[in-house]
Amino acid sequence: MMLNCLIVDDEPLARQQIETYVNRVPFLKLVGSVRNPAIAKEVLKDELVDLIFLDIKMPQMSGIDFLKSQQIFQQVIFVTAYPEYAIEGFELEVTDYLMKPVTFERFLRASEKALAKVSGSSTIKSIQSQPDSLYVKCNQRLEKISIDDILFIESMLNYINIITKTGKYVVYSSLKAIEIKLPPEKFTRIHKSYLAAIHHITAIGHHQLAIGEHILPVSRSNKQHLLQATLQLGLNVTI
């Protein structure tokens, strides 16, 4: 799911920072970045907007007056330097209230909250475990990975390496935590440190398997389950 975003702030540098953050989050799409509510009203007439990042103190019309002046069905996140408006903001049922200067981590949490609300979910967990994609935090941003592109996942102490057809993602997570987000019919544990994508397996040996050019270890306790999983999918692998 993608959220179309509109930024409303009279400060160019503040708009630029939020624009940069939006571009780092894969489920956000910027459709407008404007300096005042009057222009924002015109954008809302022409564009489908799901989420508004809204400053409060602006010339001519404040963000609060903007919300009161018309029906706003979008999720709204206040971005402001003035904490005294927080109570009034939440009385207007805004999604979140960000204080300038905004860190990316705080921005990401607020955006995840908006995504969960739009999707009808109470938490981001259900979004992250979509059957066709996986969201992970990597390199200080949220990355969307197609589940069908994942070849295998390797545990490295407090981190995991997610190996895909096109590259590698290093993620701060345990193998168990990522395993519960993946479809069990597509992945199987082959070793205490490895999860393999069943449909990418090309050969199985006595104590190892091949996924393309990658050779992975297979523990004795996991081998029988691995063979059953490949047979159930009707895979033609060399054994």
C-alpha positions as CSV (number, residue, x, y, z in Angstrom):
1,M,0.0,0.0,0.0
2,M,1.2,3.5,-0.9
3,L,0.2,6.7,0.9
4,N,0.1,9.9,-1.3
5,C,1.5,12.7,0.8
6,L,1.0,16.5,0.9
7,I,3.4,18.8,2.8
8,V,2.1,22.2,3.9
9,D,4.7,24.4,5.5
10,D,5.7,28.1,5.0
11,E,9.4,27.4,5.7
12,P,11.3,26.2,2.6
13,L,14.0,24.3,4.6
14,A,11.3,22.5,6.7
15,R,9.6,21.4,3.5
16,Q,12.8,20.2,2.0
17,Q,13.6,18.1,5.1
18,I,10.2,16.4,5.0
19,E,10.5,15.9,1.3
20,T,13.8,14.1,1.8
21,Y,12.3,11.9,4.5
22,V,9.3,11.0,2.3
23,N,11.6,9.9,-0.4
24,R,13.3,7.6,2.0
25,V,10.2,5.7,3.0
26,P,9.0,3.2,0.3
27,F,5.3,3.4,1.2
28,L,5.1,7.2,0.9
29,K,4.7,9.1,-2.4
30,L,5.0,12.9,-2.5
31,V,2.2,14.5,-4.6
32,G,2.6,18.1,-3.4
33,S,4.7,20.4,-1.3
34,V,3.2,23.8,-0.7
35,R,3.9,26.9,1.4
36,N,0.3,27.7,2.7
37,P,-3.1,26.2,3.3
38,A,-4.7,28.1,0.4
39,I,-2.5,26.3,-2.1
40,A,-3.1,23.0,-0.2
41,K,-6.8,23.3,-0.8
42,E,-6.3,23.5,-4.5
43,V,-4.0,20.4,-4.4
44,L,-6.7,18.5,-2.5
45,K,-9.2,19.3,-5.2
46,D,-7.0,17.8,-7.9
47,E,-4.9,15.1,-6.2
48,L,-5.8,12.0,-4.2
49,V,-4.1,12.6,-0.9
50,D,-3.9,10.1,2.0
51,L,-1.6,11.9,4.4
52,I,-0.9,15.6,5.1
53,F,2.3,16.8,6.9
54,L,1.0,20.1,8.3
55,D,2.8,23.0,9.9
56,I,0.8,24.9,12.6
57,K,2.1,28.5,12.6
58,M,1.8,30.0,9.1
59,P,0.9,33.4,7.8
60,Q,-2.8,34.1,6.9
61,M,-4.1,30.8,8.1
62,S,-2.7,28.4,10.7
63,G,-2.7,24.6,10.3
64,I,-5.3,24.3,13.0
65,D,-7.6,26.9,11.3
66,F,-7.1,25.0,8.0
67,L,-8.3,21.8,9.6
68,K,-11.3,23.5,11.1
69,S,-12.2,25.3,7.9
70,Q,-13.1,22.2,5.9
71,Q,-13.7,18.5,6.2
72,I,-10.4,16.7,6.2
73,F,-10.7,12.9,5.6
74,Q,-6.9,12.4,5.3
75,Q,-4.5,11.4,8.0
76,V,-2.8,14.5,9.4
77,I,0.6,14.7,11.1
78,F,1.4,18.1,12.6
79,V,5.0,19.2,12.1
80,T,5.7,22.2,14.3
81,A,8.2,24.0,16.6
82,Y,5.4,24.9,19.1
83,P,4.5,22.2,21.7
84,E,1.7,24.3,23.2
85,Y,-0.6,23.3,20.4
86,A,-0.3,19.6,21.1
87,I,-3.6,19.3,23.1
88,E,-5.6,21.2,20.5
89,G,-4.0,19.1,17.8
90,F,-5.1,15.8,19.4
91,E,-8.6,17.2,20.0
92,L,-8.7,17.5,16.2
93,E,-7.8,13.8,16.1
94,V,-4.6,14.2,14.2
95,T,-2.5,11.1,13.7
96,D,0.7,12.4,15.3
97,Y,2.5,15.5,16.5
98,L,6.1,16.0,15.4
99,M,8.4,18.6,17.0
100,K,11.0,20.4,14.9
101,P,13.7,19.6,14.2
102,V,12.3,16.2,13.3
103,T,14.5,13.1,13.3
104,F,14.0,10.5,10.6
105,E,13.3,7.8,13.2
106,R,10.5,9.8,14.7
107,F,9.2,10.7,11.3
108,L,9.2,7.0,10.3
109,R,7.2,6.0,13.4
110,A,4.6,8.6,12.7
111,S,4.3,7.5,9.1
112,E,3.9,3.9,10.1
113,K,1.1,4.9,12.4
114,A,-0.6,6.6,9.5
115,L,-0.1,3.6,7.3
116,A,-1.6,1.3,9.9
117,K,-4.7,3.6,10.3
118,V,-5.3,3.8,6.5
119,S,-5.0,0.1,6.1
120,G,-7.5,-0.5,8.9
121,S,-4.8,-2.2,11.0
122,S,-4.0,-1.5,14.6
123,T,-0.3,-2.0,14.2
124,I,2.3,-1.9,11.4
125,K,3.0,-5.6,11.9
126,S,0.2,-6.7,9.6
127,I,1.5,-4.4,6.9
128,Q,5.0,-5.7,7.3
129,S,3.9,-9.3,6.9
130,Q,2.0,-8.8,3.6
131,P,2.1,-12.1,1.6
132,D,3.9,-10.5,-1.3
133,S,6.4,-8.1,0.4
134,L,8.4,-7.6,3.5
135,Y,9.3,-4.2,5.1
136,V,12.7,-4.1,7.0
137,K,14.7,-1.2,8.5
138,C,18.1,-1.1,6.7
139,N,20.6,1.7,6.2
140,Q,18.4,4.1,8.3
141,R,15.4,3.7,6.0
142,L,12.5,1.3,5.5
143,E,13.1,-1.0,2.6
144,K,10.4,-3.0,0.8
145,I,11.6,-6.4,-0.4
146,S,9.6,-8.7,-2.6
147,I,9.2,-12.0,-0.8
148,D,9.6,-13.9,-4.1
149,D,13.0,-12.3,-4.6
150,I,14.4,-13.6,-1.4
151,L,16.9,-16.5,-1.9
152,F,17.8,-17.1,1.8
153,I,18.4,-15.4,5.1
154,E,21.5,-15.8,7.2
155,S,21.8,-15.1,10.9
156,M,24.8,-13.2,12.1
157,L,24.6,-12.7,15.9
158,N,22.3,-9.7,16.4
159,Y,21.9,-9.2,12.7
160,I,20.6,-11.0,9.7
161,N,21.6,-10.9,6.0
162,I,18.7,-11.1,3.6
163,I,20.1,-12.3,0.3
164,T,17.9,-11.5,-2.8
165,K,18.2,-11.9,-6.5
166,T,19.6,-8.4,-6.7
167,G,21.6,-7.8,-3.5
168,K,21.9,-8.1,0.2
169,Y,20.2,-6.3,3.1
170,V,21.8,-6.2,6.5
171,V,19.0,-5.9,9.2
172,Y,19.1,-5.6,12.9
173,S,16.9,-8.6,13.8
174,S,16.9,-12.2,14.9
175,L,16.2,-15.0,12.5
176,K,13.2,-16.1,14.5
177,A,11.7,-12.6,14.4
178,I,11.9,-12.4,10.6
179,E,10.8,-16.0,10.2
180,I,7.3,-15.3,11.7
181,K,6.8,-12.6,9.1
182,L,7.4,-15.0,6.1
183,P,4.9,-17.4,4.5
184,P,5.7,-20.8,6.0
185,E,4.8,-22.5,2.7
186,K,7.6,-20.6,0.9
187,F,10.5,-20.8,3.5
188,T,12.0,-23.5,5.6
189,R,14.6,-23.6,8.3
190,I,17.6,-25.6,7.1
191,H,20.0,-24.8,9.9
192,K,19.9,-22.9,13.1
193,S,21.5,-20.0,11.2
194,Y,19.7,-20.2,7.9
195,L,16.2,-19.9,6.3
196,A,15.9,-20.9,2.7
197,A,13.3,-20.0,0.0
198,I,12.1,-23.4,-1.0
199,H,11.2,-22.5,-4.6
200,H,14.8,-21.3,-5.2
201,I,16.5,-24.5,-4.2
202,T,18.3,-26.2,-7.1
203,A,20.1,-29.1,-5.4
204,I,20.2,-30.9,-2.1
205,G,23.1,-32.9,-0.8
206,H,23.9,-34.8,2.3
207,H,24.7,-31.8,4.5
208,Q,24.2,-28.9,2.2
209,L,22.0,-27.4,-0.5
210,A,22.4,-25.1,-3.5
211,I,20.5,-22.0,-4.3
212,G,22.0,-20.9,-7.6
213,E,25.7,-20.3,-6.9
214,H,25.1,-20.2,-3.1
215,I,26.0,-23.3,-1.1
216,L,24.3,-23.4,2.3
217,P,24.6,-25.9,5.2
218,V,21.8,-28.3,6.1
219,S,21.6,-29.7,9.6
220,R,20.7,-33.3,10.2
221,S,17.6,-32.3,12.2
222,N,16.2,-30.1,9.4
223,K,17.0,-32.3,6.4
224,Q,13.9,-34.5,6.5
225,H,11.6,-31.5,6.8
226,L,13.4,-29.8,4.0
227,L,12.9,-32.8,1.7
228,Q,9.2,-33.0,2.5
229,A,8.8,-29.3,1.8
230,T,10.4,-29.6,-1.7
231,L,8.3,-32.7,-2.5
232,Q,5.1,-30.9,-1.5
233,L,5.8,-28.1,-3.9
234,G,6.7,-30.6,-6.7
235,L,10.2,-29.2,-7.1
236,N,12.5,-31.0,-9.4
237,V,15.8,-30.7,-7.4
238,T,18.9,-32.9,-7.6
239,I,19.4,-35.0,-4.5
